[in-house]
Amino acid sequence: MTDMLNWIDVGPVEGIPLQGARTLQTRTDRIAIFRTLDQQVFALLDRCPHKDGPLAQGIVHGHFVTCPLHNMVFSLETGQAQGPDDGCAAKVEVKIIEGSVHVGLTPSQMGKRHEG
């Protein structure tokens, strides 16, 4: 799947708050890009599958994010809901190249973008 992606440079790793997130608006989706305390970077669609909560506004702890609307916890590595909750926030491919974050966008996501 990664060979069908268009890799977009969204800026330096340091541009993402530690234990926080920033967003990238694509033509079809808003992507939340997270940086954990151990300097790992992950990306998920910025939409909780339960109530469309903005995951980028959630609390990042370890390699997890808690939805700000109803405390559903998602793995940043897989997007899977944790504990008794069921669901999955779509994972977005991300890689670091020379200190810069690159997000893998599908052809449908390509187009005008706005970074926030």
Sequence and secondary structure as in RCSB ss.txt:
>XXXX:A:sequence
MTDMLNWIDVGPVEGIPLQGARTLQTRTDRIAIFRTLDQQVFALLDRCPHKDGPLAQGIVHGHFVTCPLHNMVFS
LETGQAQGPDDGCAAKVEVKIIEGSVHVGLTPSQMGKRHEG
>XXXX:A:secstr
 GGG EEEEEEEGGGS TTEEEEEE SS EEEEEE TTS EEEEES  TTT   GGGSEEETTEEE TTT  EEE
TTT BB TT   B  EE EEEETTEEEEEE GGG S  EE 
